[in-house]
Amino acid sequence: MVQLKSPREIDIMYAGGQILYATHEAVRAAVKPGVSTMDLDRVAEDFIRSHAGATPSFKGLYNFPASICASINEEIVHGIPNTKRVLRDGDIISVDIGVFFGGMHTDSARTWPVGTVDADSARLLQVTADSLEAGIAQCVVGNHVGDIGAAVEAVVVKGRMTVVRELVGHGVGFQMHEEPQVPNHGKPKRGAKLVPGLTLAIEPMVNLGTASTRTLADKWTVVTGDGKRSAHFEHTVAITVDGPRVVTRP
C-alpha cells in the first residue's frame, strides 16, 4: 500500500535527511587508503547517534548487522562492514545509509573514489550520479514511476553502461521500504502515478560491464556477474506541487 506523507511529515523527513547528509559528509572525510569498512561504520553510527532522537535505520533491519552498507569495487550493494576489508588506493566504495528520526526514515547512498582512481571508474561515478539527477527531475506531479526509470536508463545507456535490474528503489518514510517499487529502467507514463505526498528512494545502481548479478555466501553482498565495477547513488525525494523536494541534501 502506498503511504502518502503530510507536509509536516515531509518536513520531519527533511530534518532527518539533513542528519543523513551530514553523516555522509563525515564518512566521506574518513574514506582513505588503510581505513576499514568497519571504521566507516563506526564513524556513521557515532555521528547519527550524536543527534538526539536519531538512530541508524539499517542496524537490525532484516537482521542486518551494521549501520551502513559498504560495497567495494564489484560489490553493488549490501556489503557488510568488516575490520578485514581495508580500502586501497584506486578502489571505489559505495556507502548506503539510513536514518530514523522523528518517526520517519530517510535513505541515501553515494560512491566515492579512494585516492586516485582510473578513468573508467571516474566515468562510472559521474554517469551514475547524472542518472540519479535525471530520475529526480522526473519527480513531478502527474508523471509516473516509469518516467523515472526511463530517464535513469537513458543516461546510463548513453554512457555505454548497464542498469542493475534485479534491485530497485522504493517508497520510504514510515517504513524503510514501502510501495511503490522504483526500477531504474522503464517506459514513460507506465507504473504508479506520482502524486503529492509520495516519498521515494531513487537509487540507480550502474555497472561498467554486464547487468548480471550474484549474491555472495554471506547472503547479503550483491556483486556484478562479470567482476567489473559498480556504483550506487541514492536520494530520498518527496513529490510536491512545487516539484521534487530532495530531503537528503541541503
HELIX and SHEET records of a PDB file:
HELIX    1   1 PRO A    7  ALA A   30  1                                  24    
HELIX    2   2 THR A   37  ARG A   49  1                                  13    
HELIX    3   3 LEU A   61  ASN A   63  5                                   3    
HELIX    4   4 ALA A  119  ALA A  137  1                                  19    
HELIX    5   5 VAL A  145  LYS A  158  1                                  14    
SHEET    1   A 3 THR A  55  PRO A  56  0                                        
SHEET    2   A 3 ILE A  92  PHE A 101 -1                                        
SHEET    3   A 3 ILE A  68  ILE A  72 -1                                        
SHEET    1   B 3 THR A  55  PRO A  56  0                                        
SHEET    2   B 3 ILE A  92  PHE A 101 -1                                        
SHEET    3   B 3 MET A 104  PRO A 113 -1                                        
SHEET    1   C 3 GLU A  75  VAL A  77  0                                        
SHEET    2   C 3 VAL A 222  THR A 224 -1                                        
SHEET    3   C 3 THR A 213  THR A 215 -1                                        
SHEET    1   D 3 THR A 162  VAL A 163  0                                        
SHEET    2   D 3 MET A 205  ASN A 207 -1                                        
SHEET    3   D 3 SER A 230  HIS A 232 -1                                        
SHEET    1   E 5 GLU A 178  VAL A 182  0                                        
SHEET    2   E 5 GLY A 169  GLY A 171 -1                                        
SHEET    3   E 5 THR A 199  ILE A 202 -1                                        
SHEET    4   E 5 HIS A 235  THR A 240 -1                                        
SHEET    5   E 5 GLY A 243  VAL A 246 -1                                        
END                                                                             
